[in-house]
Structure formats: C-alpha cells, structure tokens
Amino acid sequence: PTKKTTPKRRVCNTTPKVTQQNGSLCSAFTLSLLVGCAVVLLISIIVIIRLNYLWNVARHHFVKQLQR
C-alpha cells in the first residue's frame, strides 16, 4: 500500500454523563438523609433542654410551696 494507514481512534462514550447524574442523585439522597438525621438530633436536643428547664422550674416552685 502506498497510503499510510492511521489507527482508528476510539469514540468516547457518552454513558459516563449518565453515571455522573446517578452519582449526584445518590449523593443528594445521602445528603438528604444526613440533613434529616441532623434535624432529628437537633429537635431532640431542644426538647430535652426544654423538659429539663421545665423540670427545674417545677421543682423550684414545689420547694417554695413547701417552705410556706
């Protein structure tokens, strides 16, 4: 052959874009679970602090009633 043959290049697949979307969807799901757990923990801490405060107020009120 008088012509030089060049090796054919591979055509890039477009499927990695789909995988990246699935990865971002998965990370969004994981992130939403993490945020949900953080919100539940925050609400639990707020409720515990509030109940502790109310318990102390009630105990203080009860002690004052006994001193009368």
PyMOL Python script that loads the backbone (N, CA, C, O; Angstrom):
from pymol import cmd

cmd.read_pdbstr("""\
ATOM      1  N   PRO A   1       0.821  -1.196   0.000  1.00  0.00           N
ATOM      2  CA  PRO A   1       0.000   0.000   0.000  1.00  0.00           C
ATOM      3  C   PRO A   1       0.863   1.258   0.000  1.00  0.00           C
ATOM      4  O   PRO A   1       1.852   1.352   0.727  1.00  0.00           O
ATOM      5  N   THR A   2       0.479   2.191  -0.805  1.00  0.00           N
ATOM      6  CA  THR A   2       1.221   3.442  -0.886  1.00  0.00           C
ATOM      7  C   THR A   2       0.734   4.447   0.156  1.00  0.00           C
ATOM      8  O   THR A   2       1.456   5.381   0.506  1.00  0.00           O
ATOM      9  N   LYS A   3      -0.467   4.262   0.643  1.00  0.00           N
ATOM     10  CA  LYS A   3      -1.016   5.172   1.648  1.00  0.00           C
ATOM     11  C   LYS A   3      -0.651   4.688   3.040  1.00  0.00           C
ATOM     12  O   LYS A   3      -0.637   3.490   3.320  1.00  0.00           O
ATOM     13  N   LYS A   4      -0.359   5.644   3.898  1.00  0.00           N
ATOM     14  CA  LYS A   4      -0.105   5.289   5.285  1.00  0.00           C
ATOM     15  C   LYS A   4      -1.446   5.129   5.992  1.00  0.00           C
ATOM     16  O   LYS A   4      -2.312   5.998   5.894  1.00  0.00           O
ATOM     17  N   THR A   5      -1.610   4.041   6.689  1.00  0.00           N
ATOM     18  CA  THR A   5      -2.869   3.848   7.415  1.00  0.00           C
ATOM     19  C   THR A   5      -2.673   4.297   8.855  1.00  0.00           C
ATOM     20  O   THR A   5      -1.707   3.918   9.518  1.00  0.00           O
ATOM     21  N   THR A   6      -3.584   5.091   9.311  1.00  0.00           N
ATOM     22  CA  THR A   6      -3.521   5.548  10.700  1.00  0.00           C
ATOM     23  C   THR A   6      -4.491   4.706  11.522  1.00  0.00           C
ATOM     24  O   THR A   6      -5.579   4.366  11.059  1.00  0.00           O
ATOM     25  N   PRO A   7      -4.089   4.379  12.734  1.00  0.00           N
ATOM     26  CA  PRO A   7      -5.005   3.586  13.566  1.00  0.00           C
ATOM     27  C   PRO A   7      -6.245   4.399  13.926  1.00  0.00           C
ATOM     28  O   PRO A   7      -6.176   5.605  14.162  1.00  0.00           O
ATOM     29  N   LYS A   8      -7.372   3.708  13.961  1.00  0.00           N
ATOM     30  CA  LYS A   8      -8.632   4.387  14.271  1.00  0.00           C
ATOM     31  C   LYS A   8      -8.691   4.719  15.759  1.00  0.00           C
ATOM     32  O   LYS A   8      -8.302   3.923  16.615  1.00  0.00           O
ATOM     33  N   ARG A   9      -9.178   5.893  16.029  1.00  0.00           N
ATOM     34  CA  ARG A   9      -9.342   6.296  17.427  1.00  0.00           C
ATOM     35  C   ARG A   9     -10.689   5.818  17.940  1.00  0.00           C
ATOM     36  O   ARG A   9     -11.659   5.692  17.193  1.00  0.00           O
ATOM     37  N   ARG A  10     -10.716   5.561  19.215  1.00  0.00           N
ATOM     38  CA  ARG A  10     -11.982   5.162  19.828  1.00  0.00           C
ATOM     39  C   ARG A  10     -12.864   6.388  20.019  1.00  0.00           C
ATOM     40  O   ARG A  10     -12.381   7.475  20.335  1.00  0.00           O
ATOM     41  N   VAL A  11     -14.132   6.199  19.827  1.00  0.00           N
ATOM     42  CA  VAL A  11     -15.082   7.280  20.055  1.00  0.00           C
ATOM     43  C   VAL A  11     -15.452   7.249  21.532  1.00  0.00           C
ATOM     44  O   VAL A  11     -15.773   6.198  22.086  1.00  0.00           O
ATOM     45  N   CYS A  12     -15.402   8.410  22.153  1.00  0.00           N
ATOM     46  CA  CYS A  12     -15.728   8.465  23.577  1.00  0.00           C
ATOM     47  C   CYS A  12     -17.201   8.135  23.784  1.00  0.00           C
ATOM     48  O   CYS A  12     -18.071   8.589  23.041  1.00  0.00           O
ATOM     49  N   ASN A  13     -17.450   7.346  24.797  1.00  0.00           N
ATOM     50  CA  ASN A  13     -18.835   7.005  25.131  1.00  0.00           C
ATOM     51  C   ASN A  13     -19.471   8.151  25.906  1.00  0.00           C
ATOM     52  O   ASN A  13     -18.797   8.851  26.662  1.00  0.00           O
ATOM     53  N   THR A  14     -20.752   8.335  25.716  1.00  0.00           N
ATOM     54  CA  THR A  14     -21.459   9.386  26.450  1.00  0.00           C
ATOM     55  C   THR A  14     -22.099   8.835  27.720  1.00  0.00           C
ATOM     56  O   THR A  14     -22.789   9.572  28.424  1.00  0.00           O
ATOM     57  N   THR A  15     -21.887   7.566  28.027  1.00  0.00           N
ATOM     58  CA  THR A  15     -22.504   6.981  29.222  1.00  0.00           C
ATOM     59  C   THR A  15     -21.936   7.507  30.537  1.00  0.00           C
ATOM     60  O   THR A  15     -22.669   7.503  31.526  1.00  0.00           O
ATOM     61  N   PRO A  16     -20.667   7.964  30.624  1.00  0.00           N
ATOM     62  CA  PRO A  16     -20.213   8.490  31.912  1.00  0.00           C
ATOM     63  C   PRO A  16     -21.054   9.659  32.415  1.00  0.00           C
ATOM     64  O   PRO A  16     -21.167   9.849  33.626  1.00  0.00           O
ATOM     65  N   LYS A  17     -21.649  10.451  31.512  1.00  0.00           N
ATOM     66  CA  LYS A  17     -22.509  11.552  31.959  1.00  0.00           C
ATOM     67  C   LYS A  17     -23.713  11.012  32.715  1.00  0.00           C
ATOM     68  O   LYS A  17     -24.138  11.590  33.715  1.00  0.00           O
ATOM     69  N   VAL A  18     -24.258   9.904  32.236  1.00  0.00           N
ATOM     70  CA  VAL A  18     -25.399   9.285  32.913  1.00  0.00           C
ATOM     71  C   VAL A  18     -24.975   8.781  34.281  1.00  0.00           C
ATOM     72  O   VAL A  18     -25.726   8.897  35.250  1.00  0.00           O
ATOM     73  N   THR A  19     -23.758   8.215  34.365  1.00  0.00           N
ATOM     74  CA  THR A  19     -23.271   7.709  35.641  1.00  0.00           C
ATOM     75  C   THR A  19     -23.068   8.860  36.618  1.00  0.00           C
ATOM     76  O   THR A  19     -23.336   8.719  37.811  1.00  0.00           O
ATOM     77  N   GLN A  20     -22.593  10.003  36.113  1.00  0.00           N
ATOM     78  CA  GLN A  20     -22.407  11.142  36.994  1.00  0.00           C
ATOM     79  C   GLN A  20     -23.748  11.626  37.530  1.00  0.00           C
ATOM     80  O   GLN A  20     -23.836  12.030  38.689  1.00  0.00           O
ATOM     81  N   GLN A  21     -24.783  11.593  36.713  1.00  0.00           N
ATOM     82  CA  GLN A  21     -26.099  12.001  37.195  1.00  0.00           C
ATOM     83  C   GLN A  21     -26.578  11.042  38.274  1.00  0.00           C
ATOM     84  O   GLN A  21     -27.129  11.471  39.288  1.00  0.00           O
ATOM     85  N   ASN A  22     -26.370   9.734  38.059  1.00  0.00           N
ATOM     86  CA  ASN A  22     -26.757   8.777  39.086  1.00  0.00           C
ATOM     87  C   ASN A  22     -25.948   8.998  40.352  1.00  0.00           C
ATOM     88  O   ASN A  22     -26.477   8.873  41.457  1.00  0.00           O
ATOM     89  N   GLY A  23     -24.669   9.324  40.201  1.00  0.00           N
ATOM     90  CA  GLY A  23     -23.833   9.592  41.360  1.00  0.00           C
ATOM     91  C   GLY A  23     -24.310  10.825  42.109  1.00  0.00           C
ATOM     92  O   GLY A  23     -24.339  10.831  43.340  1.00  0.00           O
ATOM     93  N   SER A  24     -24.686  11.870  41.377  1.00  0.00           N
ATOM     94  CA  SER A  24     -25.169  13.072  42.045  1.00  0.00           C
ATOM     95  C   SER A  24     -26.514  12.814  42.706  1.00  0.00           C
ATOM     96  O   SER A  24     -26.805  13.369  43.766  1.00  0.00           O
ATOM     97  N   LEU A  25     -27.336  11.974  42.084  1.00  0.00           N
ATOM     98  CA  LEU A  25     -28.612  11.614  42.693  1.00  0.00           C
ATOM     99  C   LEU A  25     -28.378  10.832  43.972  1.00  0.00           C
ATOM    100  O   LEU A  25     -29.048  11.059  44.979  1.00  0.00           O
ATOM    101  N   CYS A  26     -27.434   9.917  43.930  1.00  0.00           N
ATOM    102  CA  CYS A  26     -27.116   9.115  45.110  1.00  0.00           C
ATOM    103  C   CYS A  26     -26.557  10.006  46.214  1.00  0.00           C
ATOM    104  O   CYS A  26     -26.925   9.853  47.379  1.00  0.00           O
ATOM    105  N   SER A  27     -25.676  10.930  45.858  1.00  0.00           N
ATOM    106  CA  SER A  27     -25.111  11.804  46.875  1.00  0.00           C
ATOM    107  C   SER A  27     -26.177  12.754  47.416  1.00  0.00           C
ATOM    108  O   SER A  27     -26.133  13.119  48.591  1.00  0.00           O
ATOM    109  N   ALA A  28     -27.123  13.157  46.591  1.00  0.00           N
ATOM    110  CA  ALA A  28     -28.212  14.005  47.079  1.00  0.00           C
ATOM    111  C   ALA A  28     -29.075  13.226  48.065  1.00  0.00           C
ATOM    112  O   ALA A  28     -29.512  13.773  49.077  1.00  0.00           O
ATOM    113  N   PHE A  29     -29.319  11.960  47.773  1.00  0.00           N
ATOM    114  CA  PHE A  29     -30.090  11.121  48.692  1.00  0.00           C
ATOM    115  C   PHE A  29     -29.344  10.959  50.010  1.00  0.00           C
ATOM    116  O   PHE A  29     -29.940  11.068  51.082  1.00  0.00           O
ATOM    117  N   THR A  30     -28.040  10.700  49.932  1.00  0.00           N
ATOM    118  CA  THR A  30     -27.229  10.558  51.143  1.00  0.00           C
ATOM    119  C   THR A  30     -27.199  11.865  51.919  1.00  0.00           C
ATOM    120  O   THR A  30     -27.297  11.865  53.146  1.00  0.00           O
ATOM    121  N   LEU A  31     -27.064  12.970  51.212  1.00  0.00           N
ATOM    122  CA  LEU A  31     -27.038  14.272  51.869  1.00  0.00           C
ATOM    123  C   LEU A  31     -28.371  14.577  52.540  1.00  0.00           C
ATOM    124  O   LEU A  31     -28.400  15.125  53.642  1.00  0.00           O
ATOM    125  N   SER A  32     -29.473  14.225  51.883  1.00  0.00           N
ATOM    126  CA  SER A  32     -30.780  14.470  52.492  1.00  0.00           C
ATOM    127  C   SER A  32     -30.968  13.609  53.734  1.00  0.00           C
ATOM    128  O   SER A  32     -31.559  14.065  54.713  1.00  0.00           O
ATOM    129  N   LEU A  33     -30.474  12.368  53.713  1.00  0.00           N
ATOM    130  CA  LEU A  33     -30.538  11.529  54.913  1.00  0.00           C
ATOM    131  C   LEU A  33     -29.714  12.132  56.045  1.00  0.00           C
ATOM    132  O   LEU A  33     -30.143  12.140  57.199  1.00  0.00           O
ATOM    133  N   LEU A  34     -28.543  12.630  55.714  1.00  0.00           N
ATOM    134  CA  LEU A  34     -27.677  13.239  56.718  1.00  0.00           C
ATOM    135  C   LEU A  34     -28.323  14.482  57.321  1.00  0.00           C
ATOM    136  O   LEU A  34     -28.289  14.673  58.537  1.00  0.00           O
ATOM    137  N   VAL A  35     -28.906  15.317  56.486  1.00  0.00           N
ATOM    138  CA  VAL A  35     -29.583  16.524  56.972  1.00  0.00           C
ATOM    139  C   VAL A  35     -30.792  16.144  57.821  1.00  0.00           C
ATOM    140  O   VAL A  35     -31.055  16.772  58.846  1.00  0.00           O
ATOM    141  N   GLY A  36     -31.528  15.117  57.398  1.00  0.00           N
ATOM    142  CA  GLY A  36     -32.682  14.661  58.171  1.00  0.00           C
ATOM    143  C   GLY A  36     -32.280  14.182  59.549  1.00  0.00           C
ATOM    144  O   GLY A  36     -32.939  14.507  60.537  1.00  0.00           O
ATOM    145  N   CYS A  37     -31.204  13.411  59.627  1.00  0.00           N
ATOM    146  CA  CYS A  37     -30.720  12.932  60.928  1.00  0.00           C
ATOM    147  C   CYS A  37     -30.268  14.094  61.805  1.00  0.00           C
ATOM    148  O   CYS A  37     -30.517  14.103  63.010  1.00  0.00           O
ATOM    149  N   ALA A  38     -29.607  15.068  61.198  1.00  0.00           N
ATOM    150  CA  ALA A  38     -29.155  16.231  61.961  1.00  0.00           C
ATOM    151  C   ALA A  38     -30.343  17.016  62.509  1.00  0.00           C
ATOM    152  O   ALA A  38     -30.298  17.499  63.640  1.00  0.00           O
ATOM    153  N   VAL A  39     -31.400  17.147  61.718  1.00  0.00           N
ATOM    154  CA  VAL A  39     -32.598  17.865  62.172  1.00  0.00           C
ATOM    155  C   VAL A  39     -33.260  17.113  63.320  1.00  0.00           C
ATOM    156  O   VAL A  39     -33.680  17.726  64.302  1.00  0.00           O
ATOM    157  N   VAL A  40     -33.357  15.787  63.205  1.00  0.00           N
ATOM    158  CA  VAL A  40     -33.960  14.988  64.277  1.00  0.00           C
ATOM    159  C   VAL A  40     -33.144  15.124  65.557  1.00  0.00           C
ATOM    160  O   VAL A  40     -33.712  15.275  66.639  1.00  0.00           O
ATOM    161  N   LEU A  41     -31.824  15.071  65.447  1.00  0.00           N
ATOM    162  CA  LEU A  41     -30.979  15.225  66.632  1.00  0.00           C
ATOM    163  C   LEU A  41     -31.129  16.614  67.243  1.00  0.00           C
ATOM    164  O   LEU A  41     -31.185  16.753  68.464  1.00  0.00           O
ATOM    165  N   LEU A  42     -31.195  17.628  66.411  1.00  0.00           N
ATOM    166  CA  LEU A  42     -31.344  18.993  66.913  1.00  0.00           C
ATOM    167  C   LEU A  42     -32.667  19.166  67.644  1.00  0.00           C
ATOM    168  O   LEU A  42     -32.712  19.770  68.715  1.00  0.00           O
ATOM    169  N   ILE A  43     -33.743  18.637  67.070  1.00  0.00           N
ATOM    170  CA  ILE A  43     -35.051  18.731  67.719  1.00  0.00           C
ATOM    171  C   ILE A  43     -35.046  17.965  69.035  1.00  0.00           C
ATOM    172  O   ILE A  43     -35.614  18.427  70.024  1.00  0.00           O
ATOM    173  N   SER A  44     -34.405  16.792  69.053  1.00  0.00           N
ATOM    174  CA  SER A  44     -34.329  16.010  70.287  1.00  0.00           C
ATOM    175  C   SER A  44     -33.585  16.773  71.374  1.00  0.00           C
ATOM    176  O   SER A  44     -34.006  16.783  72.531  1.00  0.00           O
ATOM    177  N   ILE A  45     -32.485  17.408  71.005  1.00  0.00           N
ATOM    178  CA  ILE A  45     -31.714  18.174  71.991  1.00  0.00           C
ATOM    179  C   ILE A  45     -32.535  19.345  72.513  1.00  0.00           C
ATOM    180  O   ILE A  45     -32.513  19.630  73.711  1.00  0.00           O
ATOM    181  N   ILE A  46     -33.258  20.025  71.633  1.00  0.00           N
ATOM    182  CA  ILE A  46     -34.091  21.152  72.064  1.00  0.00           C
ATOM    183  C   ILE A  46     -35.171  20.684  73.027  1.00  0.00           C
ATOM    184  O   ILE A  46     -35.422  21.337  74.040  1.00  0.00           O
ATOM    185  N   VAL A  47     -35.816  19.552  72.721  1.00  0.00           N
ATOM    186  CA  VAL A  47     -36.868  19.024  73.595  1.00  0.00           C
ATOM    187  C   VAL A  47     -36.289  18.636  74.949  1.00  0.00           C
ATOM    188  O   VAL A  47     -36.898  18.919  75.980  1.00  0.00           O
ATOM    189  N   ILE A  48     -35.126  17.994  74.964  1.00  0.00           N
ATOM    190  CA  ILE A  48     -34.509  17.580  76.230  1.00  0.00           C
ATOM    191  C   ILE A  48     -34.154  18.794  77.077  1.00  0.00           C
ATOM    192  O   ILE A  48     -34.390  18.795  78.285  1.00  0.00           O
ATOM    193  N   ILE A  49     -33.591  19.825  76.457  1.00  0.00           N
ATOM    194  CA  ILE A  49     -33.234  21.037  77.207  1.00  0.00           C
ATOM    195  C   ILE A  49     -34.488  21.707  77.758  1.00  0.00           C
ATOM    196  O   ILE A  49     -34.498  22.168  78.899  1.00  0.00           O
ATOM    197  N   ARG A  50     -35.541  21.762  76.952  1.00  0.00           N
ATOM    198  CA  ARG A  50     -36.787  22.396  77.399  1.00  0.00           C
ATOM    199  C   ARG A  50     -37.415  21.625  78.559  1.00  0.00           C
ATOM    200  O   ARG A  50     -37.866  22.223  79.536  1.00  0.00           O
ATOM    201  N   LEU A  51     -37.443  20.294  78.450  1.00  0.00           N
ATOM    202  CA  LEU A  51     -38.013  19.495  79.539  1.00  0.00           C
ATOM    203  C   LEU A  51     -37.186  19.628  80.813  1.00  0.00           C
ATOM    204  O   LEU A  51     -37.737  19.671  81.913  1.00  0.00           O
ATOM    205  N   ASN A  52     -35.874  19.692  80.665  1.00  0.00           N
ATOM    206  CA  ASN A  52     -35.016  19.871  81.831  1.00  0.00           C
ATOM    207  C   ASN A  52     -35.286  21.227  82.490  1.00  0.00           C
ATOM    208  O   ASN A  52     -35.330  21.327  83.716  1.00  0.00           O
ATOM    209  N   TYR A  53     -35.463  22.255  81.685  1.00  0.00           N
ATOM    210  CA  TYR A  53     -35.771  23.580  82.216  1.00  0.00           C
ATOM    211  C   TYR A  53     -37.113  23.567  82.951  1.00  0.00           C
ATOM    212  O   TYR A  53     -37.227  24.098  84.056  1.00  0.00           O
ATOM    213  N   LEU A  54     -38.128  22.957  82.329  1.00  0.00           N
ATOM    214  CA  LEU A  54     -39.443  22.909  82.971  1.00  0.00           C
ATOM    215  C   LEU A  54     -39.403  22.098  84.262  1.00  0.00           C
ATOM    216  O   LEU A  54     -40.070  22.437  85.239  1.00  0.00           O
ATOM    217  N   TRP A  55     -38.612  21.022  84.257  1.00  0.00           N
ATOM    218  CA  TRP A  55     -38.487  20.204  85.466  1.00  0.00           C
ATOM    219  C   TRP A  55     -37.865  21.026  86.596  1.00  0.00           C
ATOM    220  O   TRP A  55     -38.314  20.942  87.739  1.00  0.00           O
ATOM    221  N   ASN A  56     -36.841  21.814  86.288  1.00  0.00           N
ATOM    222  CA  ASN A  56     -36.194  22.641  87.308  1.00  0.00           C
ATOM    223  C   ASN A  56     -37.139  23.726  87.811  1.00  0.00           C
ATOM    224  O   ASN A  56     -37.155  24.023  89.005  1.00  0.00           O
ATOM    225  N   VAL A  57     -37.919  24.316  86.925  1.00  0.00           N
ATOM    226  CA  VAL A  57     -38.876  25.344  87.341  1.00  0.00           C
ATOM    227  C   VAL A  57     -39.934  24.732  88.253  1.00  0.00           C
ATOM    228  O   VAL A  57     -40.287  25.315  89.278  1.00  0.00           O
ATOM    229  N   ALA A  58     -40.437  23.565  87.884  1.00  0.00           N
ATOM    230  CA  ALA A  58     -41.456  22.909  88.706  1.00  0.00           C
ATOM    231  C   ALA A  58     -40.888  22.519  90.068  1.00  0.00           C
ATOM    232  O   ALA A  58     -41.564  22.661  91.087  1.00  0.00           O
ATOM    233  N   ARG A  59     -39.656  22.032  90.089  1.00  0.00           N
ATOM    234  CA  ARG A  59     -39.038  21.647  91.363  1.00  0.00           C
ATOM    235  C   ARG A  59     -38.840  22.875  92.243  1.00  0.00           C
ATOM    236  O   ARG A  59     -39.089  22.824  93.448  1.00  0.00           O
ATOM    237  N   HIS A  60     -38.393  23.980  91.644  1.00  0.00           N
ATOM    238  CA  HIS A  60     -38.202  25.216  92.399  1.00  0.00           C
ATOM    239  C   HIS A  60     -39.541  25.706  92.960  1.00  0.00           C
ATOM    240  O   HIS A  60     -39.616  26.143  94.108  1.00  0.00           O
ATOM    241  N   HIS A  61     -40.592  25.631  92.146  1.00  0.00           N
ATOM    242  CA  HIS A  61     -41.918  26.043  92.588  1.00  0.00           C
ATOM    243  C   HIS A  61     -42.402  25.152  93.732  1.00  0.00           C
ATOM    244  O   HIS A  61     -42.987  25.640  94.699  1.00  0.00           O
ATOM    245  N   PHE A  62     -42.158  23.853  93.622  1.00  0.00           N
ATOM    246  CA  PHE A  62     -42.585  22.915  94.659  1.00  0.00           C
ATOM    247  C   PHE A  62     -41.842  23.173  95.968  1.00  0.00           C
ATOM    248  O   PHE A  62     -42.443  23.111  97.040  1.00  0.00           O
ATOM    249  N   VAL A  63     -40.559  23.457  95.894  1.00  0.00           N
ATOM    250  CA  VAL A  63     -39.773  23.740  97.099  1.00  0.00           C
ATOM    251  C   VAL A  63     -40.270  25.020  97.752  1.00  0.00           C
ATOM    252  O   VAL A  63     -40.340  25.094  98.979  1.00  0.00           O
ATOM    253  N   LYS A  64     -40.616  26.030  96.962  1.00  0.00           N
ATOM    254  CA  LYS A  64     -41.139  27.273  97.528  1.00  0.00           C
ATOM    255  C   LYS A  64     -42.483  27.033  98.216  1.00  0.00           C
ATOM    256  O   LYS A  64     -42.772  27.639  99.248  1.00  0.00           O
ATOM    257  N   GLN A  65     -43.305  26.144  97.640  1.00  0.00           N
ATOM    258  CA  GLN A  65     -44.598  25.836  98.252  1.00  0.00           C
ATOM    259  C   GLN A  65     -44.409  25.134  99.592  1.00  0.00           C
ATOM    260  O   GLN A  65     -45.179  25.366 100.524  1.00  0.00           O
ATOM    261  N   LEU A  66     -43.395  24.280  99.699  1.00  0.00           N
ATOM    262  CA  LEU A  66     -43.146  23.562 100.949  1.00  0.00           C
ATOM    263  C   LEU A  66     -42.632  24.492 102.038  1.00  0.00           C
ATOM    264  O   LEU A  66     -42.866  24.231 103.218  1.00  0.00           O
ATOM    265  N   GLN A  67     -41.948  25.557 101.685  1.00  0.00           N
ATOM    266  CA  GLN A  67     -41.371  26.460 102.672  1.00  0.00           C
ATOM    267  C   GLN A  67     -42.418  27.375 103.289  1.00  0.00           C
ATOM    268  O   GLN A  67     -42.152  27.984 104.325  1.00  0.00           O
ATOM    269  N   ARG A  68     -43.575  27.492 102.700  1.00  0.00           N
ATOM    270  CA  ARG A  68     -44.606  28.383 103.241  1.00  0.00           C
ATOM    271  C   ARG A  68     -45.233  27.827 104.474  1.00  0.00           C
ATOM    272  O   ARG A  68     -46.120  28.454 105.053  1.00  0.00           O
TER     273      ARG A  68
END
""", "prot")
cmd.dss("prot")
cmd.show_as("cartoon", "prot")
cmd.util.cbc("prot")
cmd.orient("prot")
